[in-house]
Each structure stands twice: as C-alpha cells, then as structure tokens.
Amino acid sequence: MKVIKYPAREEWGEIVKRPHLDVSQLNATVEGVLNDVKNNGDKAVMHYEEKFDHAHLTSLAVTEEEIKEAEGLISPELKHALELAHHNIATFHQSQKFEGEKIETAKGVTCWQKSVAIQKVGLYIPGGTAPLFSTVLMLATPAKIAGCSEIVLCTPPNKEGKVNPAILMAAKIAGVSKIFKAGGVQAIGAMAYGTESVPKVYKIFGPGNQYVMAAKQHVSLHDVAIDMPAGPSEVCVIADETSNPVFVAADLLSQAEHGVDSQVFLISTSEEMIGKVKEQVNEQLKALPRLEMARKSLDNSTFVLVKDYDEAIDLSNTYAPEHLIIATKNYDQLAEKVINAGSVFLGNYACESAGDYASGTNHTLPTHGYALAYNGVNLDSYNRKITFQHLTEEGIASIGEAVVTMAENEMLEAHANAMRLRVNEVKNK
C-alpha cells in the first residue's frame, strides 16, 4: 500500500493512472479464436471449451433437466437471497421506464420519442475464480423489463461440463432459458456471429477478464454493440476522522479480492485514519480465503492524504472510479459534488457489497476511467429511443423556408427541393 501525502494538483494525473496493459499479443490470440468461431461455429466453441475450460462437450445448450436439477443443488437460504435481490433489482429498474411526450416545437410540427427494446441481447456471465450468479440478475432482470424478445446467456462450464447451479437458478428466477455452455472469447464470438446452437444477438452485456474485454471491443467494431468498454474492477473510498476504519478496510478488501489487477484507492482528510485503515487491512487480510489475490491487488493500491473535503472530491472526480464510497460525516454534501463515478455508496453502512448484490442498483459499471464518459447498465441500456415527427400544412408554413435556406447553403439541392415542393404546394392552395 503506497501512501501519498498532500500531493500537488499537477501530480494527480500520475496518481490516478491505471496500470498499462500490453495487449498486443492478447489481441492476436483473441482475433484467432474469434475468426475460428466465425468460420466453424459450434465445433470451434467446443474445441476452445476443451482447451481452456477442460470440458468435453457434445452439446452447448443447457437442458431443462439441468436447470431443474440446479434448484435442488442450492440451499434454501441462497434461493431466498436470489429472490430478494431479484425483487429489489426489478423494483429499481422498473422505475426507469421511459414515457415519451409529444412536443409541438413549432405550429404544426410535433416531435416525440418512443422507447423500443433491443430484440436480441447476449449476456456473458464469468464463471472462473468466482462464478458471478449475481451478474445474471443484474443483466437479465432489466432485459426482461425492457421487453427484449430473445435473451441469450453464455457462461463457462466446469470440467464435468456442468454450469454452476446458482447461475442456473438465478437465470430461472430472472426468466432466462436460452443458456449455453461457453466461456471466454469463444462465447463472445458465438453471440456476435451466431453458431448452429447460439443465436446471433444485437448487443452483448457482461464483465470478464482481459481476453473477454478485448473480444467484446473487437466484435463491436463491425458486428454487434456492447454495453461499455471496461478494465479491471476498482473502488475509491473517501474517509475522514469520523469514518469507521474497520468498515473502510473491509470495503477495500472486498474489491481487492476480485483479482490481482483490481484497484483500491483511499482518499482521506485524516492521516490518523489512514494509519488505522492500514492496520485493519493487514489484520483482516489474514482471514481471507483469497488472501494471495487480495495481497497482490493491494500492492498496487494507493492511499492519499488530502488537506480538505474539496480536494478529496476533486481527486475522486479526477480518478472517476467504478465504485465510490463516501464514508465521511458530510457524505450528503460531497454526494452533490460527484461528477465522475459509476455507482456511489453513501455513509458508513452503504458498503459496495450492497450494490453488488441486493440493494437494487446495477453492478455492471464503467471501470478504468471510463466513468468520465459512460454510465453503468440500466434499463435504457436495453432500449433504443426512436424519434418521430409529424408536420401539417401549418408546419410547412412554420419551418419550410428555414429548411430550404439551410439546405441551399449547405449546397444540398435535393434536400432543399424536397421541402421546396411542399412549401410551393401549401402556398398555392
């Protein structure tokens, strides 16, 4: 853990830099797998499942029997937790439904928007070091609310060719039945191009490792839309002398255990608090099953001492974190000044874990500084806004001459003529 005290603002750009990843070799591997899947469909996907996930498959589709079997393999407590989380996620995303309003922009000119669901969406659910069944709820729930007519879910199987039962249970609760045993780059390729088994989709959602992210960005160039670019997961905590160092340390560790490339960032107005948090991190770290992974992540962590709250929130906005926890006494005032963040957690009791699982907000968020320009997944992510307009004769009289003049000055005569014909007809009536 690196501690930086009172850095000058001109140093902030260096402090908030994420580690640079050389993806040149990675991209070559990704392109090779994608091309193979594009050309050879199911056969290629099964080949890479055997190569990377060590699963010998004869079919990619998860059967109804496997989904029913999964229900008996999870505890009643987990099933209840999944149902509670699904209810809260659905409640929050249901509130985001868009109702278009017809607006008369000029006499006889009416414009409006209609929200239309993307028909076919693909959900990628990682299954590696941590099978993210919570992500099934986060991605499938708003897709169902939006009204997407085809929801395709891909997730890697284990060596026995079985999908994690909690992932299947979450899919059942969220109402998804098209589930395929495919992970990594091959899963992204299958959904982007379509195979004999896996339908081609129009937009792909979901987190993943560097290979998955590179694959998503590659297919987004020509073949399919994606939710957002992303990098390793991260959290920023703003603390002061009133913060609970036990909670702050736990929040930092909850992010550090995601992976060795995860980032944790602490900003504090209190040097004493930084010392207490460091002690707690070292103490709590000992009890973690993913200790080595968290420790390597903490090696890249940064603790910054700033002079006041204004500097704290300014530095956070410069960092643009995926998750921002404001654990200060004046969290409500600082919350008003947040400009760049994926999701914000306020007060001592709002831990990142709440949003990761069951508060209702979505945990699929922009990382690696992309929160400067992107938001997290929400109901709008599954919709397109289509604009409509209707012009009457009165509308032609209102804007016709302006349209003709603008088109003529852009030297687009056909544009001008399309409106000029209508203007003349209305004038001659």
N, C-alpha and C positions, 0 to 999 in steps of 0.2 A: 504494500500500500504506500503510494507516494503522497506526501503531504506538501502542499504549496501554500506559502503564507503571503497574503496581501499582494497578489500578482498585479502588475500594471495592466491596464486595458489592452495595450498593444501586444501583450503576451497571451491574451485569451484565445486568439485564433489557433495558436500552437497547442494550448491546453485542451481544447475541445476536439482536436483532431482524432479521428478513429484510426485504428491500425490499418495500414495499407496492405491489401492482399494482392499478390501476384496471381492473376487468374489466367495468364496466357496458356499454360499447359492444361489447366482445368477446362478452358473453353474448347480446346481441341478435342478433349475426351467427350465433353457434352455434345458437341456437334456430331461426333461419330455415332454416338448412341442414338441421337435424335434422327439422323439420316437412316439408320438401320430400322428403327421403329416405323418411320415414314414409308419405307420400301417393303418391309416384311411383316408389319402388323403384329398379331398375337405371337407368332413364332419368335420374333425378336424380343418382345416383352418377356416371354417365358425364359428365353436364353439369359437375359440380364437378371431376372429374378433368381435363377440358379447361380449365376456368377457372383452377384452382390449380396443377396439375401439368403443364399444357400438353400433355397426352397425349390424342390422339383414339382412343377405344376403341370397338370393336364388340362386345366381349365382356369380362366381368370375370374370368372364370376363367382361371387359368394352366393350360396344357395339359401333358399328359405329355411331348410333344415338347420343350416349353420347359424342363421340368425335366431331361430327358436332355441337352439342348444345354448347360445350365448347367455340367454336370460337365466338359465339355471346355473351358470358358472360365476355369476357375480353376487355379492352379498346384498341382502335387502337394504342395508344402510347405504351402499353405493347407488343402488337403483333409486332410492328415495332422494339422495343428493342430486342425482342427474335430473330427476323430475322437478325438483325445486329450482335448480339452476335454469332448466329449460323454461319454466314458468316465468322467471324474472327476466330472462333474456327476451322472451316473446313479448312480455309486457312493455319493456323499454323500446323494442324495435317497432312494435305495433303503433306506438305513439308518434313514430316518424313518418306515418303515411302522408303523402302529398295530396292536397286538394287544389286543383288548378282553378283559377278565377279568370273569367273573361273580362278583358280590359279594353275600353274604347280609347285608342291612342289619339285618334282624330275623328271628326264627324264622319261616320260611315266606314271606319276602319276598326275592326275588332280583332284582337290577338289573344291567344291563350296557350297554355301548356297542358299536355297530358302525360302522365307518368305511365310508362309501359314496361312490363317486366322483360328482362332478357330471357329468351325462351330456353336456352340450353346453357347451364353452368356446370363447371367442374370444380370439385372440392378436393384438395390434396391434404391428407392427414398424415403427418410424420408418425413413424412407429419405432424409431431406432432406440436411443438410450432412454427415451421417455415417450410411451405411446400417448399422444395427446387427444384423448377422447373428449376433453373439454372443447377442443377446436371444432369437433363435429357439431356441437351445439351452437357454437359461435358463428359458424358458416352456414349450416343447414337451416337454422331457425329463421333468419331473415330471408333466405332464399324462398322458403315456403310462404312466408308472409307476403313477400313481393309478388308471388304467383308464378315463379319460374316453372315452366311446364315439364322440363326434364332436368333432374339434378343427379349428376354422376359423381360418385365418391371413389377415390383411389387411395389405398393405404397398403404398406408393405406387410406381407405375412411373416410368420416366424419360420424356423427351419422345417417345421412339420407341415407348412402350408396353411396354417390357421391364422386368422385375423384376431387380434386382441378382443376378447369378449366385451370389454367395456366400450370399445369403439363401436362394435355392432349394436350394443344396447343403446348407446347414445344415438346412433343412426335411426334405430327403430322409434325411439321417443320423439325424434325430430321429424320423422316421416320420410326417411330416405331409404329406398330399397334397391337402387342400382349401385351395387358396391362391387369393386373389383380389387383383386389381389395384385397390386402393382405399386412399387415404391420408386423413389428417386427420379432420375432423369427419364427413365422409361415410362413412368406414369404420366409425366408432363407431356411427353411425346404422344402417348396414346390418346390423351384428351385433346391435344392440339390438332392432331391429324386424323384421329379415328382409326380403329382397327376392326377386325371381324367381330370382336366382342364389345369393345369400348366405343361408345358413340363419340363423335366429334362434338366439342362444345364451342360456345362463342366467347366465354370468359372463364379464366382459371383463377381460383382463390386458394390461399393457404400458405403457411410458412414451410420452411425446410432448411437444409444445410446449404453450403456454398454451391454445390452441384445443382440442387433443385432451383435455387435462385438464379443461377446462370442459365439454366434451361428455360425458366419462365421468361427471362428477359430476351432470350434468343427467339423463342416462338412468338413473342409479342411483336417482333419486327414485321412479320408478314402474315401470320396465321391466326392469331387469337389475341384477345385482350387479356390483361392480367389485373389483379387488384391493385398492386403497387410494387415498386422496387423495394428491396429490403436488404439488410445485412444482419449481423449478429444482434441478439436481443440486449436491451440496456435499461438501466434505471438511474434516475437522478433524485437524490433526497436533499431537500433544503431543511436545515435544522438550526435551532438556536439554543440558548441556555435552558429553555423550558422543555425541550424535547426529551423523550424517553430513550436513553441510549440503548436499552435492551431491544426496544422495538426497531430503532433505526438500524442496528446491526443485523437483526433478523431480516429486515427488508432488503438490505444489501446482499445478504447471503442467499435469499430466496431467488435473486436474479443471478448471482454468481454460479449457482448450481445448474443453470441451464446448459452451460457448455464452456469450454476453455476460452472461447473467443467472446463470451458475454462481457459486457462492460458495466461497472458500478462507479457512480460519481457522487461524491458527497460535497455539498456546499454548506458552510456553516459560518455564522457570525460569532461563534464561541470556540476559542481554542481548547478550553476545558472539555467541551462536548466532543470535539474531535478525538481527544485522548481517551475519553470514556467509551466512545464508539469503537475505537481500535481495540481496546481491551475486550470488549464484548464480542467483537468479531472473532478474535483469536480464541475466546472461550467457547463460543457456540459452534465454531468450525469443527472442533474436536468430535462433536456428536453427530456430524452429518455423514450419511452413507456415501454421498458423492463428494467426499472431502477433497480428494485429489483434484477433481474437476474444478471445484469451487476455489481451491487454493491457487490454481493456475490462472483462473479468471481474476482473482484478487491481485495477482502480481501486476496486472495492467490497470488496476483501479487508481483513482485519483481523489484525494481529499483536499478541498480548497478552503482556506480561511479567508473570509472577506470582511471588509470593515463595517458594512451595514446591510440592511434588507434590500435597498435599491440595487446595490452591487450583486447581491445574491440572485435576485430575479433577473437582472440583466445578463448575468453569466449563464443562468439556466436557459434563457431565451436564445442566447448565442449557441449553446450546446444543442438545443432542440431535441430533448430526449424522447424516446419511445414512451416511457413511463416517468411521470414526475410526481413525487410525494412531497407535499409541503406540510411539514410537521412542526411548524412554528406557532407561537401564541397568536399571531395576527394572520393566520392562513387565509382568512376570508379576504383581507385587504390585498395580499400578494396574489391571490387567485385572479383578481380583477386585472392584474398586470401580465398574466400569462399570454404570450403571443404564439410561441412555438412549442408544441408538445403533442404527443399522440393521445395520451389519456392522463388525467390529473386526479390525484388522491389527496383529500384534504383532512388535516387533523391527525392526532395520534392514533386513531383507531381505524383509519382507512388505509389498510395495507394493500399493496399491489395484488396480493393473492385474492382479495375480494373481487377485483375486476377480472382477474384471470379465470375465475370460476363461476361466481354466482350472484354478483350484485345486479347484473343485467346489462352493463356496458359491454362492448365488444373488445376482445383482447387481440384481434388481428390488427396490428398498428404499424405505422411507418417507423423504421429504425435508421441507423447510420446517417442521421441528419436529414432524412427525407421529410421529417415533420415540418421543415421550413416551407414545404410546398404541398404536402399530401396530408389527408386525414385518414383515420382508421376506417375499417369496414363498417358500414351502416346500411340502412335499408336502401338508400339511394345507390349504393354500390351495385345493386341487383336490378336497377331500373335505368331506363333512358327517358329523358324528357323530350317529347316531340312537340314542336311548336306548330300552331295552326293560325291562320288568319283569314278573315272574310272581308271583302270590300264590296260595298254597294256603289251605285252611281254617285251618291253623295261622297263616298270615299275617294272615288276617282277625282272628283272636284277638289277634294281636300289636299291630296298629295300628288296628283298626277303630274302637274307641271314641274314640281320639285324633282320627281323621279326622272323625268325626261331631261331636265337640265343637268342633273348629276351624271346620268349615263352618257350624254353627249360630251361632257367634259372629261369623262374617262375614256372617251373615244370608243365606246361600245355601242355602235349604231343599232344592232339588233335588239339590245336591251331597251334603248330609247324608243325604238319603233313599236315594241310590244305594248308599252304604255301609251305612246302617242296615238295609236289606233283607237284605244279605248277612250282617251281624252276627246278625240275628234267625234267619236260616236255619241258621247254624252252631250257635247256642245251642240251637235246638230239635231238633237231630239226636240 
